[in-house]
Amino acid sequence: MNRAVLALCVVALPVAACAAGRGGKAELVEVRKIWDRAPHSAFTDLVRFKDRWFCVFREGQGHVSHDGKIRVIASDRGKAWTSTALVETPDPGVPDLRDPKINVTPDGRMMLIAGAANRNKGQARHRTYAWFSSDGKGWGEPVAIGEPNLWLWRVTWHKATAYGVGYGRVGERIARLYRSTDGRTFQVLVPRLFDQAYPNETSLLFLADERCYALLRRDAKPFTAQLGVARPPYTRWTWKDLGVRIGGPLLACLPDGRFIAAGRRYDGGVRTSLMWLDTEKGTLAEFLRLPSGGDTSYPGLLLHEGLLWVSYYSSHEGKTSIYLAKVRLPEAG
């Protein structure tokens, strides 16, 4: 597994060490716009693969449009970026590809997933597709994963097993936990992971002691995000209400045990936010507002050479574009 991914996903620390220690302030070292060639570019993810950076995002006419495609761009140093692929829907019945997520599989390939949607009235359909690549250029044939109309939003690998949470797009508004050993065929592990106040986008984080945390977005009253935790076989979960609304959530744990959550915050103005998560108290404390506003969020996170790299999108400069920030985190204290 890529070392940068490992540093943010698996740490061998006791429960008490995985806290929200905040000594000093975070420093925004650099932020730059890295792509804006489409009318609307949004919903990012970031991975480091074979010593190169890969960023994925959706391109379309607008935030909601029927022409969404997935752009893959790559860079050697994170400064100059070139396009390596443009992935389109395999099914004209679900024309809009959305929210791409990218990871590295146990067998050393990149796995890209995206939701495909049709919003025509009376024709609500949704599918999730996966593609695989060894170089970021050729992605092979798409594979339909999960279940129709349950958007399998993000996939996380742990010990050669892929886990992901799907959520209902039509009909019953529930979140469902899936697992897979090959990234192609997913089985239902928990049919009703969460079912209150429209649960949807969910980030999973596995620790070396086998705990799994879930950071879950909700989009109905009271709108507050939820934090779940479980141990193998991940069929029994306990939940805490975090008390704030977030969108496009991503959860990570630093090598020193501190938890970071990233996503859209709504209180005090919409922006892309980096937050300390206290898993014991069930609180999210913002420590950095990235330059952002309006249509924004959906970050990717990687720790590389002492800096936190954050991909995200924003419309604060007018055109909705893709940005990359580098953040120096404070020492634990």
QUINOR-V336684 format. One record per run of one state. SS is the DSSP state (H for helix, E for strand, C for the rest). FROM is the first residue (numbers start at 0). TO is the last residue. If there is no record, write none. Layout:
[[SS,FROM,TO] [SS,FROM,TO]]
This chain:
[[C,0,1] [H,2,8] [C,9,13] [H,14,16] [C,17,25] [E,26,34] [C,35,38] [E,39,48] [C,49,50] [E,51,59] [C,60,67] [E,68,74] [C,75,80] [E,81,86] [C,87,94] [E,95,103] [C,104,108] [E,109,117] [C,118,123] [E,124,132] [C,133,141] [E,142,144] [C,145,145] [E,146,146] [C,147,148] [E,149,157] [C,158,159] [E,160,167] [C,168,173] [E,174,179] [C,180,185] [E,186,193] [C,194,197] [E,198,205] [C,206,210] [E,211,217] [C,218,224] [E,225,229] [C,230,236] [E,237,240] [C,241,244] [E,245,252] [C,253,257] [E,258,264] [C,265,269] [E,270,277] [C,278,281] [E,282,288] [C,289,295] [E,296,303] [C,304,305] [E,306,313] [C,314,319] [E,320,327] [C,328,332]]
